[in-house]
Amino acid sequence: MAAERIYINGAPGETRIAILEDGRLSDLMISRVGRESLVGNIYLGRVTAVLDGLQAAFVEIGEERAGFLSVADLRPLGDQQRDDRIANYIAEGDAILVQVLRDPEEDKGAKLTGRVTLTGRDMIFAPGQSGITLSRKITGEDERQRLNDIMAKVVPDGTDGAFVLRTVAAEAEQEDLEDGVKRIVHRWRDIQERQKKATPPHCLDKELSPPFAVLRDYGGTDLENLVCDDPLLLADLKKFAEEEMPDLEEAIIGPREKGALFATLGIEEMIDAALDPVVALPAGGSIIISETPALTAIDVNTGSTSGGGREQTALMTNEEAAVEIAHQIRLRNLSGLLIIDFVSMRRRENQEAVYRKVRRSVGDDPLRPHVVGFTKLGLLEMTRRRKGPSLSEIVSGTIALAAKSPETVALEVLRGVLAEAQATPAPTYNVSASTGVVAALKGGLAATLKGLEKQNGYAIKLKADANYGPEAFQIVAKVKK
């Protein structure tokens, strides 16, 4: 994955990560205290039930709800038979090694897999499999052959596992790949040793927290800078880079300008735009995104686009929309079933051209959307694997709700206090906001608020005011006379 710049805003209660490509916001990740993701974690679990009807099992991993493991995520690769049943692999009461594919949601437990993988900067390691493969995005036969030759030398004989070189491994030196192999194999052996001593359910290995995972996943040769405004996190990121990817240590820096990082760089405006259901296209058309719990519907409109005839205008608008839709799907983290209503075209070859454009445009998406094709009604169907909540779910608290949740506004209040304290130092800051926002600050965010007061040596006084709207608030510095 390529990224030119990464910006990390560490604020009370949450960390926001913005990834920019070609000057545009391509990915936005929001991690909130108490809502940490389980994806990538490896557990020694206990099978609590085997469901023959579903060909699946429930596995206790120490969370509130048992995880869900299907036979498709359990059977060894290439080992599929017509009479394949989950009971052929596990039984109730068994201890089993599993990894989280998808976080729990609502009344569902985490989705699990029995095929564990470990991710490093240059490679992915799959224990129990065999072989060396390269990312399809590594181009050039000479470079692919060079990397294959290096891996053949540096992978120790008898290693029980397969290696997949990631795109970022292109042009890597032999010593880098050799070090990567040693690290990832050592990590796997540590997990095996912990497994021998553990009693299920037990977490054996945790995925990196988002700032470190982003540095690992996006830390390629295209990365110019990673800017972090949290001094403690910045120091930890530099230390991590020194140990894992020393070539990037100098690229990890603090902000050059004073003020709120995202506001100064215009990223706050980009985030607001990413929540707008209407997105303008370059030639005058637009797309309208409607997210619902069942599916996401995207409507394409020509607007003021003109391209020399109705059919040509439709084709031009649809091809522009295909590129923008791919960008928006990734930015908003839309998943599940997606239905796109393109502008109607009469010619079949034009419809096929739009289909190919969509497929090419989603090619860089790490979640690899599956473009099914056009239905008989002329709608394009797509599916995209779910990995965490969508942007609107995080910010609004639910799908298809335009207003920000009280928690989101409360976190904005805390960021606002930090900004006000920089501009006007004072012993006390009076905050007036709606009842819901104040309740969030006194409830789930109370510890975060107290920590902010203690860390910076000032008091934050809250006042609930019915005259304030759900997203409005005021911060006033109470300066000593």
Secondary structure, 3 states (H helix, E strand, C coil): CCCCEEEEEEECCEEEEEEEECCEEEEEEEEECCCCCCCCCEEEEEEEEEECCCCEEEEECCCCCCEEEEHHHCCCCCCCCCCCCHHHCCCCCCEEEEEEEECCECCECCEEECCCCEECCCEEEEECCCCEEECCCCCCHHHHHHHHHHHHHHCCCCCCEEEEECHHHCCCCHHHHHHHHHHHHHHHHHHHHHHHHCCCCEEEECCCCHHHHHHHHHCCCCCCEEEECCHHHHHHHHHHHHHHCHHHHHHEECCCCCCCHHHHHCHHHHHHHHCCCEEECCCCCEEEEEECCCCEEEEEECCCCCCCCHHHHHHHHHHHHHHHHHHHHHHHCCCEEEEEECCCCCCHHHHHHHHHHHHHHCCCCCCCCEEEEECCCCCEEEEECCCCCCHHHHHHCCCCCCCCCHHHHHHHHHHHHHHHHHHCCCCEEEEEECHHHHHHHHCCCHHHHHHHHHHHCCEEEEEECCCCCCCCEEEEEECCC
